[in-house]
Amino acid sequence: MQLMRRAGVRLLLLLTAMLPGMPGWAAVLPEDRADVMYHGYDGGGLQVNGPSVLVRKAYKDKVSVWANYYADMISSASIDVVTTASKYSEKRDEASVGVDYLRGKTFMGMSYTSSEESDYSAQSFRLGVSQDFFGDLTTLGLTYARGRDEIRRNGDDTFRRNADRQNFRVDLTQVITKDMLVAIGYEGITDEGYLNNPYRQVRFLDPNDARGYAYEAEIYPSTKTSSAVAIRSLYYLPWRASVRGEYRYYSDSWGVSAWNLEVGYVHPFDNGFTVEGRYRYYTQDAADFYSDLFPYQSAQNFLARDKELASFTNHVVGAGASYRFDVRWLPFIKRSEINLFVDWMKFDYDDFRDVRVGGVTPGDEPLYGFESLVFRAFLSVWF
């Protein structure tokens, strides 16, 4: 459903993603490899799980091509669903292909991604280039992506809407010392078209309703511009371990502003094991047109009660382990690695209330919060 696609998956990926890999010391093509992953999410009445397969192959150290398949099996009885709709299950399929090209110290890449589910189709194209300078101590990267989505509504064959999205990104990575890397990034996004959810509703005070309130459809603006600035650092410790940190600030034209802070530690061992841990704190202010309970029907031009546009804080504690090993009986495999990562999340909302609790005055329900677990297990093979 659109509900999960645009709110659940996007937030899930945002909160579970590890620190994005910063450009290396010099422009090189990624190694030939294959990855098989299984991921799972369980929290707030929402369950998401499925596989992902990535294969990458280079040619003459100049060109590397890759393909990825990603699937989500979704089952939702979240608070959004059970209060205004019925529990649902569905599947989302996503396929991506790309090619990277290396010429001297210039790295170029482009990719195409297509995603399909019962009520949502999305296609996007990405083009990026990075260049090393000053003896490979500085790397500048530029990325542009454009996407077009088609939004539908199950049970209504006449409902079809479109949304266009553009993404601009600039990354600068600098080697500070032999042990320290710092990266600064800026990302700008423009969205235009149908940007809200055809299933979601807002509630308003209604003395004629037995509950004291009633529901009407959400109404969003047809445009949104957002930007984010992030600074990341990676420091190598004398015993081969490393620590990393990130600060990121986000704001958009809907009035949402947010920032997060993340720290992580990675420790390798001589027997092939590597362990790591991380902590992430995220806080967000609500959109200008968000309200948990509007004073009356059609109270303003734009209306939203999506909890992802509310004010909330989020804590993530994660841990993982990797084991690198050789497969001696398969000579074409250089090395292999198995990985397991688990994240515990806690969400606390400041202005989104749990309407499932009855017997209270509208607007006085307890504030909503929930905990969730995310796990990722995958096998990587270099060949």
Number of C-alpha atoms within 10 A of each C-alpha: 24 21 18 19 17 15 15 16 16 11 14 13 10 10 18 22 9 12 16 7 6 18 21 16 16 17 19 17 18 14 13 17 19 19 18 17 18 18 20 17 21 16 18 17 17 19 21 23 18 18 17 18 18 18 18 20 19 18 11 6 14 14 18 20 19 18 18 18 18 18 20 22 15 20 19 23 17 18 18 23 18 14 14 13 14 11 15 14 12 14 16 19 16 18 18 18 18 18 18 20 20 18 13 11 15 18 21 21 18 18 18 18 18 18 18 17 17 14 20 21 19 18 18 18 18 18 17 18 18 20 20 22 13 8 9 15 17 21 25 19 19 17 18 18 18 18 18 19 21 17 22 22 18 14 8 8 9 9 12 13 15 16 18 19 18 18 17 17 18 18 20 19 23 23 18 13 11 9 12 16 22 20 20 19 18 18 17 18 18 17 19 16 18 20 20 21 23 19 16 20 21 22 22 22 18 17 11 9 9 8 15 14 20 19 16 13 17 20 22 19 16 12 16 16 15 18 18 18 18 18 17 21 21 21 18 16 13 8 9 10 16 18 18 19 19 19 17 18 17 18 18 17 15 18 15 20 20 19 18 18 16 20 18 20 17 19 16 17 12 6 9 12 16 17 18 18 18 20 17 20 18 18 17 22 18 21 20 15 19 26 21 20 20 22 13 14 15 15 10 11 9 13 24 26 24 22 21 19 22 23 20 21 19 19 20 20 18 21 18 18 18 19 17 16 15 14 12 10 7 10 10 10 14 15 17 18 17 18 18 18 19 20 21 17 20 16 19 17 20 17 21 25 20 19 20 12 10 10 9 12 10 18 19 11 16 14 14 19 17 13 16 17 18 21 19 19 18 18 18 19 20 17 16
